[in-house]
Amino acid sequence: MPKKTPIFPGPNTARGAVLAVLLSNEDQLGAEPLRGRITLAAIVRALKRKYHWPIETESFPSNSADGRATWATVYSLPPEVIARALNAGGRDWLKSRKAGGAA
């Protein structure tokens, strides 16, 4: 099956907020638009399935703040995907997020 071209979600949505972090290669630290509404994993799943972003997932053992053993997950986009996306309208899409009042 041929790969589908990634689609940009609405710039001022939770999906847009997560994609903006992935495109900028910054760390996501539970940004305000996500807290208490939907999990980051659910948003990443939608970006992968509905919007066709080839998000890579890496999970590894970690410790929670209270010392319990848990798993941590890191999401990322390959550098070549980021470069293609930025050159295919991504820079304007990111600017539209800022213009719309998104953090």
C-alpha positions, -999 to +999 in steps of 0.1 A: +000+000+000+015+034-010+023+059+018-002+087+022+009+123+024+007+137+059-021+161+065-019+191+089-046+192+115-063+224+126-035+247+139-052+255+172-063+220+182-047+196+206-035+176+176-020+207+162-003+215+194+013+181+195+023+181+159+039+216+163+061+201+191+070+172+169+079+195+140+100+218+161+118+188+178+110+203+212+101+183+243+064+179+252+058+184+289+021+180+293+012+213+277-019+230+289-041+221+260-037+184+268-040+184+306-071+165+317-088+163+283-072+136+262-040+115+265-010+123+244-010+087+232-045+091+218-035+123+200-004+106+185-026+076+174-049+100+156-020+118+140-007+085+128-039+070+115-061+099+105-035+124+094-008+099+082+022+113+102+049+086+105+055+092+142+081+070+158+075+056+193+101+045+218+092+032+252+116+023+280+115+015+317+115+045+340+107+056+376+077+078+386+082+107+409+072+086+439+097+059+430+074+033+414+086+015+383+068+026+351+073+030+314+081+063+296+073+069+260+090+093+236+074+103+203+094+118+174+093+124+136+123+114+115+144+145+105+137+139+068+099+140+075+103+172+094+123+188+066+098+177+040+068+189+061+084+223+067+091+227+030+055+216+021+036+244+040+047+235+075+064+268+082+032+287+072+011+262+093+033+269+123+030+306+118-008+303+117-007+286+151+012+316+165-011+341+148-042+322+162-030+327+198-017+292+204+012+287+228 
